[in-house]
Amino acid sequence: MSELKGACIIGQSGGPTSVINTSVLGAIETALDCPSITRVLGAAHGIRGVLDDQLLDIDKEDREELKLLRYTPSSALGSCRYKLADPDVDDTDYKRILEIFKKYDVRYFFYNGGNDSMDTCNKISKFMMKSGYDCRVMGIPKTIDNDLFGTDHCPGYASASKYIATSCMEIYQDARVYDTGMVCVVEIMGRHAGWLTAAAGLATAQGAGPDLIYLPETDFDMDKFMADVKKVYAEKGNCLVAVSEGIHYADGTFVSEAKTSATDGFGHAQLGGLAAMLADKIKSELGVKVRGIELSLLQRCAAHCASKTDVDESYMSGKAAVENAVAGKTDYMPGFKCTRDENGYKCEIELLPLSQVANTEKKVPREWINAEGNGVTQAFIDYAMPLIAGDNVGPKENGLPRFAKLKKIKAEA
Amino acid sequence: MSELKGACIIGQSGGPTSVINTSVLGAIETALDCPSITRVLGAAHGIRGVLDDQLLDIDKEDREELKLLRYTPSSALGSCRYKLADPDVDDTDYKRILEIFKKYDVRYFFYNGGNDSMDTCNKISKFMMKSGYDCRVMGIPKTIDNDLFGTDHCPGYASASKYIATSCMEIYQDARVYDTGMVCVVEIMGRHAGWLTAAAGLATAQGAGPDLIYLPETDFDMDKFMADVKKVYAEKGNCLVAVSEGIHYADGTFVSEAKTSATDGFGHAQLGGLAAMLADKIKSELGVKVRGIELSLLQRCAAHCASKTDVDESYMSGKAAVENAVAGKTDYMPGFKCTRDENGYKCEIELLPLSQVANTEKKVPREWINAEGNGVTQAFIDYAMPLIAGDNVGPKENGLPRFAKLKKIKAEA
């Protein structure tokens, strides 16, 4: 494969995570030090920044300040939830993207996101090939949802899991402090896949976590749920419950559906308010003290509780995308291939074709959920435990985190 | 003052904090090493444990395990929200307490809690004096609410503040990530005093915090609030708002009041759901994307984000209670007297009479709130900033906190 010289664009898309900036840092630092890459551009708000010709001049950022991206949550370049049309139906956006690529002599495109973003990346990749424009396109995975197909796990998942498990351990201590009992329901993100909610089971494995865990991989039955809660409360005098926002009845209706009819930019129903709703129901039926807690945005932005393993792997992922592209690969996403055995945990990069990862959701295997559908098995714990190892301790200023402050200078062609 | 020999009881009461166990550890370790104290007993669930003769044999706990209380949130001995009657009206409980004190030869009583608990402590102290039973009674302050009178601040406040400010900084990063704007409302604890919500201003002082902050110390005006939000959103394209759960209209009605009519054991209205309610209102009136986040229990139990300063001071507070009691003092609570000047921050113990601290709420001074009533001033920042300094890093096990596991052996007389 001959050397391809030109600029690169790095963009972020979809919901942010605690470590998506670390993936971008891995890509940026590798690109800045790479002779084939003549210029490093950031897309302001993902593909929208490309379409709107809003590119950031990363070469003008201070290298030391960039390093703080390792401790800075959310998407430093800005994100979007813009869905590209099917190019066979409407190729307006794709032509515009090609125009911008040509304008800045962009020969490398790195897109950092989840399912929908890998779809965007895949479509752009295929369009560039079809157009005969020589450009190497690589996805860089991120999603707290952990639902990307083909990879052992996704950057961002472990840090969210560590926060969820830590918070559940702390809530467990708090929610059973009184002589009078309480049922506490914690609502965790995850529309269709229960990976995040399952992570609450890591707290249970430490002896201080939810008594009951409900994932969207199994159908929810309200009567069984109430009976489960009643049984645990009768035995222990307290009950801590973790539910995924996406739990649904057998007919597919979300349990939370009555609460809101808003949708996000991709047409997904915006869920929420489920914990409060279930807590109210428990209170009225069982007559016990209740509390509903929604972890909300905190679970995806709590960089102060990030997993060192996750941070290191996220960096490796961004770095691998750039290195492989420069070495001639295109149309891939660096995934993780992991081993967990008597020698411990090991994680290696494995390139996955974009078309394979785009739009395919990976769910928690049924056998990692207990028979009753109200907890996780040891197999899940063995899978997730190594991912949350280590703390990612960043610099502090006045007792608070010191986040990266980028100049974000608009690039000129 | 002659030496007083006998057992001590240490109890915890009211809502727990991240560091209330550190205060108890300070008291326990000092008591265990003190020749005048013949036996260290823990009250299971505060004064209820005394009334029910449910005392724990702290002498039988492992000293190394006890040390983990420094990293363990919530009240390890158990808490209660039991209000003692006015002894002039009904002295049944007091007579029972005296009976238990005599049964175990209790000569020292340490009660760790907030306003209501200091009231309990004060009443017991006065009853013992009146009864001529020689027993030294000391309160040990704790409350994330920071509303105890006479002390510069309260153990527990700083750690909750550090969590609130850190989380607000993280939410700030996350809630402005998209090209489309958002208004995010964060609901923070504090019924009558706005100390905790004010702490969100520490994030703002770091350049990444709420644009608007509303405390219960000023009357809330919904029209002014909507105008404030609209103005910030128009200027910045995003708006982060922090509100105290206790914000109220000029007539005293809680803004959240319509949401719930439940009350806790002390007859206080149980608040909540305010963030979602305000977010909904903003959405319907301004037509913008919104999110309501309630920090809920997390803010008082997030030991993983505790302030080292708070932890050290909490320990000092428990230690001071025991040392002063053994030295002959009774009927006091060790408060903090602090200086903040060119030599930095200094905190010393100052004994405060129990009758003075009981049931008097300290509020945020009006001059620490800006003229518009939607933010805090530099004077507040100068006050709070030193309190959140330092991280309290505890041992981990499988990537998660290792909390103290006490044996909790029931004491026999």
Interface residues (C-beta under 8 A of the other chain):
Chain A: P16 H45 R48 T72 P73 S74 S75 G78 S79 C80 R81 Y82 K162 A165 T166 S167 M169 E170 I171 Q173 D174 A175 V177 Y178 D179 T180 C184 L202 A203 A205 Q206 G207 A208 G265 G273 A276 R291 I293 E294 S296 L297 L298 R300 C301 A302 A303 H304 C305 S307 M385 I388 A389 G390 D391 V393 K396 E397 N398 G399 L400 P401 F403 K405
Chain B: P16 H45 R48 T72 P73 S74 S75 G78 S79 C80 R81 Y82 K162 A165 T166 S167 M169 E170 I171 Q173 D174 A175 V177 Y178 D179 T180 C184 L202 A203 A205 Q206 G207 A208 G265 G273 A276 R291 I293 E294 S296 L297 L298 R300 C301 A302 A303 H304 C305 S307 T309 M385 I388 A389 G390 D391 V393 K396 E397 N398 G399 L400 P401 F403 K405
